[in-house]
Amino acid sequence: MRIIGGLFVLHFFIRKIVQGILLLLITSAAAFFLLSSAGSDAFTSLRENPQVSAAAIEKLRASYGLDRPVIERYGSWLASAARADLGDSFYYQVPVAQLVLSRFWSTAILAFAAVGIACLIAVSLSFLNARFRSRTLSAFTDGIILVFASTPRIVISLFALAILVYGAITSVFWLSAISLSVPLVALLLAQFNQSLNDAMREDFVRTARAKGLSETAIILRHAFRAAINPALTLFGLSLGALLGGSVIVETVIGRPGIGSLTVIAVRNRDIPLLMGVMIIVSLAVWAGNTLAEVLQFVNDKRLKAQEGE
């Protein structure tokens, strides 16, 4: 049995690594060709400067390899990326990997804080709904889901900016985290609340009640484990949206991170920097999905062990 379990784990990680490589190849190729076909590059704006000759611009483009065919440039970029060399940023004139990683950790910490806030709200309200089964509380929960899910992120960010300006909350970090967490609260609360209600109707809950366990103990020790897997799946799927949402939140509130860096890269047509952002974000999404699947697997084993007791 241990050999079979070891083979299963090995197969899982090989499959995830292959998926990760394919994801990077497809994402990088699509991004590179789309960015290169935009019809302009980082040096296009120099043509508006009468003091810079066309020959000087072409020489500058050639020094960065922008005069070569797109396929050849992508091949060179891919070969360098395989050696962990993402090139230099056109705008910042520093290595892309160094720049993106320094900003990524700032956004990653922000994303973890947003996930923590969303989980705290979603789990707390779902627990209260399952424990007390109040129509008023259920209506309140549905209202939060509706409002949080339907409010555009730009509106949330502008509201947070107004709070910052008037000094109600002075921490840029926590305002950014709260703003980023709002749509995730709606998703996790809707999913976990429904999953927990479904779990409370299962046979193992009736068995636990027959043993004399309190409702609180039943929810925390039994129903939570059965309800958490769909929420983990949703978390893995929403990670990309969470990082994407940082573009709006960080730009509006003015917090440095991967989101605001992306806006700067787009504004300056900095292809190496945009590619670096795309790769790092894709790796983060892949890692998040892999972690969610691992946690689901561990939770499934615990559920089976619990059912066997």
Phi and psi in degrees as GROMACS dihedral restraints (atoms count N, CA, C in turn):
[ dihedral_restraints ]
;  ai    aj    ak    al  type     phi  dphi    fc
    3     4     5     6     1   -64.6    20    10
    4     5     6     7     1   -38.2    20    10
    6     7     8     9     1   -63.8    20    10
    7     8     9    10     1   -43.2    20    10
    9    10    11    12     1   -63.4    20    10
   10    11    12    13     1   -42.8    20    10
   12    13    14    15     1   -63.3    20    10
   13    14    15    16     1   -39.8    20    10
   15    16    17    18     1   -65.0    20    10
   16    17    18    19     1   -39.9    20    10
   18    19    20    21     1   -65.4    20    10
   19    20    21    22     1   -38.2    20    10
   21    22    23    24     1   -62.7    20    10
   22    23    24    25     1   -45.5    20    10
   24    25    26    27     1   -63.6    20    10
   25    26    27    28     1   -42.9    20    10
   27    28    29    30     1   -61.6    20    10
   28    29    30    31     1   -44.9    20    10
   30    31    32    33     1   -61.9    20    10
   31    32    33    34     1   -40.0    20    10
   33    34    35    36     1   -61.5    20    10
   34    35    36    37     1   -48.4    20    10
   36    37    38    39     1   -70.7    20    10
   37    38    39    40     1   -35.4    20    10
   39    40    41    42     1   -63.1    20    10
   40    41    42    43     1   -44.0    20    10
   42    43    44    45     1   -61.7    20    10
   43    44    45    46     1   -42.9    20    10
   45    46    47    48     1   -68.1    20    10
   46    47    48    49     1   -36.6    20    10
   48    49    50    51     1   -66.0    20    10
   49    50    51    52     1   -43.4    20    10
   51    52    53    54     1   -62.2    20    10
   52    53    54    55     1   -43.6    20    10
   54    55    56    57     1   -61.0    20    10
   55    56    57    58     1   -40.3    20    10
   57    58    59    60     1   -63.8    20    10
   58    59    60    61     1   -42.9    20    10
   60    61    62    63     1   -63.8    20    10
   61    62    63    64     1   -44.7    20    10
   63    64    65    66     1   -63.0    20    10
   64    65    66    67     1   -40.8    20    10
   66    67    68    69     1   -60.1    20    10
   67    68    69    70     1   -44.9    20    10
   69    70    71    72     1   -65.5    20    10
   70    71    72    73     1   -41.4    20    10
   72    73    74    75     1   -64.1    20    10
   73    74    75    76     1   -48.3    20    10
   75    76    77    78     1   -66.5    20    10
   76    77    78    79     1   -45.2    20    10
   78    79    80    81     1   -63.9    20    10
   79    80    81    82     1   -46.0    20    10
   81    82    83    84     1   -66.4    20    10
   82    83    84    85     1   -41.3    20    10
   84    85    86    87     1   -64.5    20    10
   85    86    87    88     1   -47.4    20    10
   87    88    89    90     1   -61.6    20    10
   88    89    90    91     1   -45.7    20    10
   90    91    92    93     1   -64.6    20    10
   91    92    93    94     1   -43.6    20    10
   93    94    95    96     1   -63.7    20    10
   94    95    96    97     1   -46.3    20    10
   96    97    98    99     1   -70.7    20    10
   97    98    99   100     1   -35.7    20    10
   99   100   101   102     1   -66.7    20    10
  100   101   102   103     1   -44.4    20    10
  102   103   104   105     1   -66.4    20    10
  103   104   105   106     1   -37.1    20    10
  105   106   107   108     1   -74.9    20    10
  106   107   108   109     1   -21.9    20    10
  108   109   110   111     1   -93.2    20    10
  109   110   111   112     1     9.7    20    10
  111   112   113   114     1   -70.6    20    10
  112   113   114   115     1   -16.6    20    10
  114   115   116   117     1    89.3    20    10
  115   116   117   118     1    -0.3    20    10
  117   118   119   120     1  -148.3    20    10
  118   119   120   121     1   162.0    20    10
  120   121   122   123     1  -139.9    20    10
  121   122   123   124     1  -169.0    20    10
  123   124   125   126     1   -64.7    20    10
  124   125   126   127     1   -17.8    20    10
  126   127   128   129     1  -108.3    20    10
  127   128   129   130     1     4.5    20    10
  129   130   131   132     1   -62.3    20    10
  130   131   132   133     1   -39.6    20    10
  132   133   134   135     1   -63.8    20    10
  133   134   135   136     1   -20.4    20    10
  135   136   137   138     1   -67.2    20    10
  136   137   138   139     1   -21.1    20    10
  138   139   140   141     1   -66.3    20    10
  139   140   141   142     1   -21.0    20    10
  141   142   143   144     1   -80.6    20    10
  142   143   144   145     1    -9.9    20    10
  144   145   146   147     1   -92.7    20    10
  145   146   147   148     1   112.4    20    10
  147   148   149   150     1   -65.3    20    10
  148   149   150   151     1   -17.3    20    10
  150   151   152   153     1   -82.0    20    10
  151   152   153   154     1    -9.9    20    10
  153   154   155   156     1  -109.2    20    10
  154   155   156   157     1   120.3    20    10
  156   157   158   159     1   -77.2    20    10
  157   158   159   160     1   158.8    20    10
  159   160   161   162     1   -62.7    20    10
  160   161   162   163     1   -35.9    20    10
  162   163   164   165     1   -64.9    20    10
  163   164   165   166     1   -39.4    20    10
  165   166   167   168     1   -65.7    20    10
  166   167   168   169     1   -38.0    20    10
  168   169   170   171     1   -65.7    20    10
  169   170   171   172     1   -44.3    20    10
  171   172   173   174     1   -65.0    20    10
  172   173   174   175     1   -36.1    20    10
  174   175   176   177     1   -65.5    20    10
  175   176   177   178     1   -39.1    20    10
  177   178   179   180     1   -66.2    20    10
  178   179   180   181     1   -42.5    20    10
  180   181   182   183     1   -63.5    20    10
  181   182   183   184     1   -39.6    20    10
  183   184   185   186     1   -65.8    20    10
  184   185   186   187     1   -34.0    20    10
  186   187   188   189     1   -65.4    20    10
  187   188   189   190     1   -24.3    20    10
  189   190   191   192     1  -100.4    20    10
  190   191   192   193     1     4.9    20    10
  192   193   194   195     1    77.5    20    10
  193   194   195   196     1    14.3    20    10
  195   196   197   198     1   -78.0    20    10
  196   197   198   199     1    -6.4    20    10
  198   199   200   201     1   -88.9    20    10
  199   200   201   202     1    -5.3    20    10
  201   202   203   204     1   -86.8    20    10
  202   203   204   205     1   160.9    20    10
  204   205   206   207     1   -59.5    20    10
  205   206   207   208     1   152.1    20    10
  207   208   209   210     1   -60.5    20    10
  208   209   210   211     1   -43.6    20    10
  210   211   212   213     1   -62.4    20    10
  211   212   213   214     1   -41.4    20    10
  213   214   215   216     1   -65.0    20    10
  214   215   216   217     1   -40.6    20    10
  216   217   218   219     1   -66.1    20    10
  217   218   219   220     1   -39.8    20    10
  219   220   221   222     1   -66.0    20    10
  220   221   222   223     1   -39.6    20    10
  222   223   224   225     1   -61.0    20    10
  223   224   225   226     1   -42.1    20    10
  225   226   227   228     1   -66.2    20    10
  226   227   228   229     1   -42.0    20    10
  228   229   230   231     1   -63.9    20    10
  229   230   231   232     1   -42.2    20    10
  231   232   233   234     1   -64.5    20    10
  232   233   234   235     1   -40.8    20    10
  234   235   236   237     1   -63.7    20    10
  235   236   237   238     1   -40.1    20    10
  237   238   239   240     1   -69.0    20    10
  238   239   240   241     1   -40.6    20    10
  240   241   242   243     1   -63.2    20    10
  241   242   243   244     1   -34.0    20    10
  243   244   245   246     1   -64.5    20    10
  244   245   246   247     1   -22.1    20    10
  246   247   248   249     1   -97.5    20    10
  247   248   249   250     1    14.7    20    10
  249   250   251   252     1    65.9    20    10
  250   251   252   253     1    25.8    20    10
  252   253   254   255     1  -112.2    20    10
  253   254   255   256     1   106.5    20    10
  255   256   257   258     1   -95.4    20    10
  256   257   258   259     1    11.3    20    10
  258   259   260   261     1    81.2    20    10
  259   260   261   262     1  -170.7    20    10
  261   262   263   264     1  -109.5    20    10
  262   263   264   265     1   146.6    20    10
  264   265   266   267     1   -70.6    20    10
  265   266   267   268     1   134.6    20    10
  267   268   269   270     1   -63.9    20    10
  268   269   270   271     1   -39.3    20    10
  270   271   272   273     1   -82.0    20    10
  271   272   273   274     1   -48.1    20    10
  273   274   275   276     1   -88.5    20    10
  274   275   276   277     1   -19.5    20    10
  276   277   278   279     1    59.1    20    10
  277   278   279   280     1    38.8    20    10
  279   280   281   282     1  -134.5    20    10
  280   281   282   283     1   161.2    20    10
  282   283   284   285     1   -56.8    20    10
  283   284   285   286     1   133.2    20    10
  285   286   287   288     1   -61.5    20    10
  286   287   288   289     1   -44.7    20    10
  288   289   290   291     1   -58.3    20    10
  289   290   291   292     1   -44.4    20    10
  291   292   293   294     1   -62.9    20    10
  292   293   294   295     1   -43.9    20    10
  294   295   296   297     1   -67.9    20    10
  295   296   297   298     1   -47.5    20    10
  297   298   299   300     1   -66.2    20    10
  298   299   300   301     1   -43.3    20    10
  300   301   302   303     1   -64.5    20    10
  301   302   303   304     1   -37.8    20    10
  303   304   305   306     1   -64.3    20    10
  304   305   306   307     1   -36.7    20    10
  306   307   308   309     1   -81.2    20    10
  307   308   309   310     1   -32.2    20    10
  309   310   311   312     1   -62.9    20    10
  310   311   312   313     1   -42.7    20    10
  312   313   314   315     1   -63.2    20    10
  313   314   315   316     1   -33.1    20    10
  315   316   317   318     1   -63.2    20    10
  316   317   318   319     1   -44.4    20    10
  318   319   320   321     1   -72.0    20    10
  319   320   321   322     1   -35.3    20    10
  321   322   323   324     1   -62.6    20    10
  322   323   324   325     1   -42.8    20    10
  324   325   326   327     1   -62.9    20    10
  325   326   327   328     1   -40.1    20    10
  327   328   329   330     1   -62.9    20    10
  328   329   330   331     1   -42.7    20    10
  330   331   332   333     1   -65.1    20    10
  331   332   333   334     1   -40.8    20    10
  333   334   335   336     1   -62.3    20    10
  334   335   336   337     1   -40.4    20    10
  336   337   338   339     1   -64.4    20    10
  337   338   339   340     1   -41.0    20    10
  339   340   341   342     1   -63.9    20    10
  340   341   342   343     1   -41.5    20    10
  342   343   344   345     1   -63.3    20    10
  343   344   345   346     1   -42.2    20    10
  345   346   347   348     1   -60.7    20    10
  346   347   348   349     1   -44.2    20    10
  348   349   350   351     1   -63.2    20    10
  349   350   351   352     1   -45.9    20    10
  351   352   353   354     1   -62.8    20    10
  352   353   354   355     1   -43.3    20    10
  354   355   356   357     1   -65.4    20    10
  355   356   357   358     1   -41.1    20    10
  357   358   359   360     1   -60.6    20    10
  358   359   360   361     1   -46.1    20    10
  360   361   362   363     1   -68.7    20    10
  361   362   363   364     1   -46.6    20    10
  363   364   365   366     1   -64.1    20    10
  364   365   366   367     1   -45.8    20    10
  366   367   368   369     1   -67.9    20    10
  367   368   369   370     1   -41.7    20    10
  369   370   371   372     1   -63.4    20    10
  370   371   372   373     1   -48.9    20    10
  372   373   374   375     1   -67.5    20    10
  373   374   375   376     1   -37.7    20    10
  375   376   377   378     1   -64.6    20    10
  376   377   378   379     1   -40.9    20    10
  378   379   380   381     1   -62.5    20    10
  379   380   381   382     1   -46.0    20    10
  381   382   383   384     1   -62.8    20    10
  382   383   384   385     1   -39.0    20    10
  384   385   386   387     1   -63.5    20    10
  385   386   387   388     1   -44.7    20    10
  387   388   389   390     1   -69.9    20    10
  388   389   390   391     1   -33.2    20    10
  390   391   392   393     1   -77.6    20    10
  391   392   393   394     1   -43.1    20    10
  393   394   395   396     1  -106.2    20    10
  394   395   396   397     1   -19.3    20    10
  396   397   398   399     1    49.9    20    10
  397   398   399   400     1    49.0    20    10
  399   400   401   402     1   -93.2    20    10
  400   401   402   403     1   133.1    20    10
  402   403   404   405     1   -65.6    20    10
  403   404   405   406     1   -37.6    20    10
  405   406   407   408     1   -63.6    20    10
  406   407   408   409     1   -45.3    20    10
  408   409   410   411     1   -65.7    20    10
  409   410   411   412     1   -38.4    20    10
  411   412   413   414     1   -64.4    20    10
  412   413   414   415     1   -41.4    20    10
  414   415   416   417     1   -66.0    20    10
  415   416   417   418     1   -38.7    20    10
  417   418   419   420     1   -62.1    20    10
  418   419   420   421     1   -43.3    20    10
  420   421   422   423     1   -63.4    20    10
  421   422   423   424     1   -44.7    20    10
  423   424   425   426     1   -62.1    20    10
  424   425   426   427     1   -36.7    20    10
  426   427   428   429     1   -65.5    20    10
  427   428   429   430     1   -42.0    20    10
  429   430   431   432     1   -61.4    20    10
  430   431   432   433     1   -44.8    20    10
  432   433   434   435     1   -59.7    20    10
  433   434   435   436     1   -45.9    20    10
  435   436   437   438     1   -63.8    20    10
  436   437   438   439     1   -48.3    20    10
  438   439   440   441     1   -67.8    20    10
  439   440   441   442     1   -46.7    20    10
  441   442   443   444     1   -66.3    20    10
  442   443   444   445     1   -36.4    20    10
  444   445   446   447     1   -75.9    20    10
  445   446   447   448     1   -28.9    20    10
  447   448   449   450     1   -94.5    20    10
  448   449   450   451     1   -12.1    20    10
  450   451   452   453     1   -81.5    20    10
  451   452   453   454     1   122.3    20    10
  453   454   455   456     1   -60.4    20    10
  454   455   456   457     1   146.5    20    10
  456   457   458   459     1   -63.0    20    10
  457   458   459   460     1   -31.7    20    10
  459   460   461   462     1   -65.4    20    10
  460   461   462   463     1   -36.7    20    10
  462   463   464   465     1   -66.9    20    10
  463   464   465   466     1   -42.2    20    10
  465   466   467   468     1   -60.4    20    10
  466   467   468   469     1   -44.1    20    10
  468   469   470   471     1   -66.0    20    10
  469   470   471   472     1   -40.4    20    10
  471   472   473   474     1   -66.7    20    10
  472   473   474   475     1   -37.6    20    10
  474   475   476   477     1   -63.8    20    10
  475   476   477   478     1   -42.3    20    10
  477   478   479   480     1   -64.2    20    10
  478   479   480   481     1   -37.4    20    10
  480   481   482   483     1   -64.3    20    10
  481   482   483   484     1   -39.6    20    10
  483   484   485   486     1   -63.3    20    10
  484   485   486   487     1   -40.0    20    10
  486   487   488   489     1   -61.9    20    10
  487   488   489   490     1   -41.3    20    10
  489   490   491   492     1   -65.3    20    10
  490   491   492   493     1   -42.1    20    10
  492   493   494   495     1   -63.8    20    10
  493   494   495   496     1   -42.4    20    10
  495   496   497   498     1   -83.7    20    10
  496   497   498   499     1    -3.2    20    10
  498   499   500   501     1    80.9    20    10
  499   500   501   502     1    12.8    20    10
  501   502   503   504     1   -64.5    20    10
  502   503   504   505     1   -40.6    20    10
  504   505   506   507     1  -131.4    20    10
  505   506   507   508     1   127.4    20    10
  507   508   509   510     1  -101.6    20    10
  508   509   510   511     1    -6.5    20    10
  510   511   512   513     1   -85.9    20    10
  511   512   513   514     1   113.4    20    10
  513   514   515   516     1   -63.5    20    10
  514   515   516   517     1   -37.5    20    10
  516   517   518   519     1   -61.5    20    10
  517   518   519   520     1   -51.9    20    10
  519   520   521   522     1   -70.6    20    10
  520   521   522   523     1   -33.5    20    10
  522   523   524   525     1   -64.0    20    10
  523   524   525   526     1   -41.7    20    10
  525   526   527   528     1   -64.6    20    10
  526   527   528   529     1   -42.6    20    10
  528   529   530   531     1   -64.1    20    10
  529   530   531   532     1   -43.4    20    10
  531   532   533   534     1   -63.6    20    10
  532   533   534   535     1   -44.0    20    10
  534   535   536   537     1   -60.9    20    10
  535   536   537   538     1   -42.0    20    10
  537   538   539   540     1   -69.5    20    10
  538   539   540   541     1   -28.7    20    10
  540   541   542   543     1   -80.5    20    10
  541   542   543   544     1   -19.6    20    10
  543   544   545   546     1   -56.4    20    10
  544   545   546   547     1   -53.2    20    10
  546   547   548   549     1   -63.5    20    10
  547   548   549   550     1   -33.6    20    10
  549   550   551   552     1   -68.7    20    10
  550   551   552   553     1   -33.8    20    10
  552   553   554   555     1   -58.0    20    10
  553   554   555   556     1   -46.1    20    10
  555   556   557   558     1   -60.9    20    10
  556   557   558   559     1   -45.0    20    10
  558   559   560   561     1   -65.5    20    10
  559   560   561   562     1   -51.2    20    10
  561   562   563   564     1   -67.4    20    10
  562   563   564   565     1   -39.1    20    10
  564   565   566   567     1   -65.2    20    10
  565   566   567   568     1   -44.4    20    10
  567   568   569   570     1   -62.0    20    10
  568   569   570   571     1   -44.8    20    10
  570   571   572   573     1   -71.6    20    10
  571   572   573   574     1   -49.1    20    10
  573   574   575   576     1   -69.8    20    10
  574   575   576   577     1   -36.9    20    10
  576   577   578   579     1   -62.1    20    10
  577   578   579   580     1   -44.3    20    10
  579   580   581   582     1   -67.4    20    10
  580   581   582   583     1   -43.8    20    10
  582   583   584   585     1   -63.4    20    10
  583   584   585   586     1   -39.0    20    10
  585   586   587   588     1   -68.9    20    10
  586   587   588   589     1   -39.6    20    10
  588   589   590   591     1   -63.4    20    10
  589   590   591   592     1   -39.8    20    10
  591   592   593   594     1   -64.9    20    10
  592   593   594   595     1   -41.2    20    10
  594   595   596   597     1   -64.0    20    10
  595   596   597   598     1   -33.1    20    10
  597   598   599   600     1   -69.3    20    10
  598   599   600   601     1   -10.7    20    10
  600   601   602   603     1   -98.6    20    10
  601   602   603   604     1    -0.3    20    10
  603   604   605   606     1   -76.4    20    10
  604   605   606   607     1   162.3    20    10
  606   607   608   609     1   -62.8    20    10
  607   608   609   610     1   -37.2    20    10
  609   610   611   612     1   -65.1    20    10
  610   611   612   613     1   -25.7    20    10
  612   613   614   615     1   -71.4    20    10
  613   614   615   616     1   -42.3    20    10
  615   616   617   618     1   -63.3    20    10
  616   617   618   619     1   -37.2    20    10
  618   619   620   621     1   -64.5    20    10
  619   620   621   622     1   -42.4    20    10
  621   622   623   624     1   -64.1    20    10
  622   623   624   625     1   -38.3    20    10
  624   625   626   627     1   -65.0    20    10
  625   626   627   628     1   -39.2    20    10
  627   628   629   630     1   -64.3    20    10
  628   629   630   631     1   -27.6    20    10
  630   631   632   633     1   -80.0    20    10
  631   632   633   634     1    -5.3    20    10
  633   634   635   636     1    92.1    20    10
  634   635   636   637     1    12.3    20    10
  636   637   638   639     1   -71.3    20    10
  637   638   639   640     1   147.1    20    10
  639   640   641   642     1   -72.8    20    10
  640   641   642   643     1   160.7    20    10
  642   643   644   645     1   -61.1    20    10
  643   644   645   646     1   -39.2    20    10
  645   646   647   648     1   -62.4    20    10
  646   647   648   649     1   -44.8    20    10
  648   649   650   651     1   -65.1    20    10
  649   650   651   652     1   -39.2    20    10
  651   652   653   654     1   -62.3    20    10
  652   653   654   655     1   -44.6    20    10
  654   655   656   657     1   -66.1    20    10
  655   656   657   658     1   -48.6    20    10
  657   658   659   660     1   -72.4    20    10
  658   659   660   661     1   -38.8    20    10
  660   661   662   663     1   -91.6    20    10
  661   662   663   664     1   -23.6    20    10
  663   664   665   666     1  -123.3    20    10
  664   665   666   667     1   -56.4    20    10
  666   667   668   669     1   -66.6    20    10
  667   668   669   670     1   -37.3    20    10
  669   670   671   672     1   -58.0    20    10
  670   671   672   673     1   -43.5    20    10
  672   673   674   675     1   -63.9    20    10
  673   674   675   676     1   -38.0    20    10
  675   676   677   678     1   -72.9    20    10
  676   677   678   679     1   -27.3    20    10
  678   679   680   681     1   -90.9    20    10
  679   680   681   682     1   -13.8    20    10
  681   682   683   684     1   -79.3    20    10
  682   683   684   685     1   -26.2    20    10
  684   685   686   687     1   -59.6    20    10
  685   686   687   688     1   -47.7    20    10
  687   688   689   690     1   -59.2    20    10
  688   689   690   691     1   -35.3    20    10
  690   691   692   693     1   -67.3    20    10
  691   692   693   694     1   -36.2    20    10
  693   694   695   696     1   -65.2    20    10
  694   695   696   697     1   -41.1    20    10
  696   697   698   699     1   -60.4    20    10
  697   698   699   700     1   -45.4    20    10
  699   700   701   702     1   -63.6    20    10
  700   701   702   703     1   -38.0    20    10
  702   703   704   705     1   -61.5    20    10
  703   704   705   706     1   -45.5    20    10
  705   706   707   708     1   -61.0    20    10
  706   707   708   709     1   -40.3    20    10
  708   709   710   711     1   -73.1    20    10
  709   710   711   712     1   -29.9    20    10
  711   712   713   714     1   -88.5    20    10
  712   713   714   715     1    -3.9    20    10
  714   715   716   717     1   -62.7    20    10
  715   716   717   718     1   -40.8    20    10
  717   718   719   720     1   -62.2    20    10
  718   719   720   721     1   -41.7    20    10
  720   721   722   723     1   -65.0    20    10
  721   722   723   724     1   -34.3    20    10
  723   724   725   726     1   -64.9    20    10
  724   725   726   727     1   -45.4    20    10
  726   727   728   729     1   -69.0    20    10
  727   728   729   730     1   -37.0    20    10
  729   730   731   732     1   -64.8    20    10
  730   731   732   733     1   -36.8    20    10
  732   733   734   735     1   -65.3    20    10
  733   734   735   736     1   -22.4    20    10
  735   736   737   738     1   -65.6    20    10
  736   737   738   739     1   -22.5    20    10
  738   739   740   741     1   -60.2    20    10
  739   740   741   742     1   -47.9    20    10
  741   742   743   744     1   -71.8    20    10
  742   743   744   745     1   -48.9    20    10
  744   745   746   747     1   -61.2    20    10
  745   746   747   748     1   -49.7    20    10
  747   748   749   750     1   -67.9    20    10
  748   749   750   751     1   -34.4    20    10
  750   751   752   753     1   -70.7    20    10
  751   752   753   754     1   -45.0    20    10
  753   754   755   756     1   -68.6    20    10
  754   755   756   757     1   -46.7    20    10
  756   757   758   759     1   -78.8    20    10
  757   758   759   760     1   -23.2    20    10
  759   760   761   762     1    87.7    20    10
  760   761   762   763     1    34.0    20    10
  762   763   764   765     1  -102.1    20    10
  763   764   765   766     1   128.5    20    10
  765   766   767   768     1   -68.5    20    10
  766   767   768   769     1   134.4    20    10
  768   769   770   771     1  -177.9    20    10
  769   770   771   772     1  -168.9    20    10
  771   772   773   774     1   -67.6    20    10
  772   773   774   775     1   -30.4    20    10
  774   775   776   777     1   -68.0    20    10
  775   776   777   778     1   -51.3    20    10
  777   778   779   780     1   -66.0    20    10
  778   779   780   781     1   -32.2    20    10
  780   781   782   783     1   -65.1    20    10
  781   782   783   784     1   -37.6    20    10
  783   784   785   786     1   -62.5    20    10
  784   785   786   787     1   -42.6    20    10
  786   787   788   789     1   -61.6    20    10
  787   788   789   790     1   -43.5    20    10
  789   790   791   792     1   -63.1    20    10
  790   791   792   793     1   -41.6    20    10
  792   793   794   795     1   -64.6    20    10
  793   794   795   796     1   -41.2    20    10
  795   796   797   798     1   -66.3    20    10
  796   797   798   799     1   -44.3    20    10
  798   799   800   801     1   -61.2    20    10
  799   800   801   802     1   -34.8    20    10
  801   802   803   804     1  -102.3    20    10
  802   803   804   805     1     9.6    20    10
  804   805   806   807     1    52.1    20    10
  805   806   807   808     1    42.4    20    10
  807   808   809   810     1   -87.0    20    10
  808   809   810   811     1    88.0    20    10
  810   811   812   813     1   -61.7    20    10
  811   812   813   814     1   -47.8    20    10
  813   814   815   816     1   -57.5    20    10
  814   815   816   817     1   -39.4    20    10
  816   817   818   819     1   -68.5    20    10
  817   818   819   820     1   -42.3    20    10
  819   820   821   822     1   -63.4    20    10
  820   821   822   823     1   -39.7    20    10
  822   823   824   825     1   -64.7    20    10
  823   824   825   826     1   -40.4    20    10
  825   826   827   828     1   -62.4    20    10
  826   827   828   829     1   -43.6    20    10
  828   829   830   831     1   -60.6    20    10
  829   830   831   832     1   -44.3    20    10
  831   832   833   834     1   -61.0    20    10
  832   833   834   835     1   -42.4    20    10
  834   835   836   837     1   -67.5    20    10
  835   836   837   838     1   -47.3    20    10
  837   838   839   840     1   -63.9    20    10
  838   839   840   841     1   -42.2    20    10
  840   841   842   843     1   -66.2    20    10
  841   842   843   844     1   -40.7    20    10
  843   844   845   846     1   -62.0    20    10
  844   845   846   847     1   -42.5    20    10
  846   847   848   849     1   -62.5    20    10
  847   848   849   850     1   -39.3    20    10
  849   850   851   852     1   -65.7    20    10
  850   851   852   853     1   -41.8    20    10
  852   853   854   855     1   -64.6    20    10
  853   854   855   856     1   -43.1    20    10
  855   856   857   858     1   -61.6    20    10
  856   857   858   859     1   -44.7    20    10
  858   859   860   861     1   -64.1    20    10
  859   860   861   862     1   -39.2    20    10
  861   862   863   864     1   -64.8    20    10
  862   863   864   865     1   -42.9    20    10
  864   865   866   867     1   -65.1    20    10
  865   866   867   868     1   -40.7    20    10
  867   868   869   870     1   -63.1    20    10
  868   869   870   871     1   -44.3    20    10
  870   871   872   873     1   -61.1    20    10
  871   872   873   874     1   -41.5    20    10
  873   874   875   876     1   -61.9    20    10
  874   875   876   877     1   -40.9    20    10
  876   877   878   879     1   -67.3    20    10
  877   878   879   880     1   -39.2    20    10
  879   880   881   882     1   -63.3    20    10
  880   881   882   883     1   -44.3    20    10
  882   883   884   885     1   -64.3    20    10
  883   884   885   886     1   -37.2    20    10
  885   886   887   888     1   -63.5    20    10
  886   887   888   889     1   -42.9    20    10
  888   889   890   891     1   -62.4    20    10
  889   890   891   892     1   -45.6    20    10
  891   892   893   894     1   -62.7    20    10
  892   893   894   895     1   -42.6    20    10
  894   895   896   897     1   -66.2    20    10
  895   896   897   898     1   -37.3    20    10
  897   898   899   900     1   -62.2    20    10
  898   899   900   901     1   -41.0    20    10
  900   901   902   903     1   -63.9    20    10
  901   902   903   904     1   -39.2    20    10
  903   904   905   906     1   -66.1    20    10
  904   905   906   907     1   -38.8    20    10
  906   907   908   909     1   -64.3    20    10
  907   908   909   910     1   -42.1    20    10
  909   910   911   912     1   -65.6    20    10
  910   911   912   913     1   -39.5    20    10
  912   913   914   915     1   -65.2    20    10
  913   914   915   916     1   -37.9    20    10
  915   916   917   918     1   -67.2    20    10
  916   917   918   919     1   -40.2    20    10
  918   919   920   921     1   -68.5    20    10
  919   920   921   922     1   -27.0    20    10
  921   922   923   924     1   -80.2    20    10
  922   923   924   925     1   -13.5    20    10
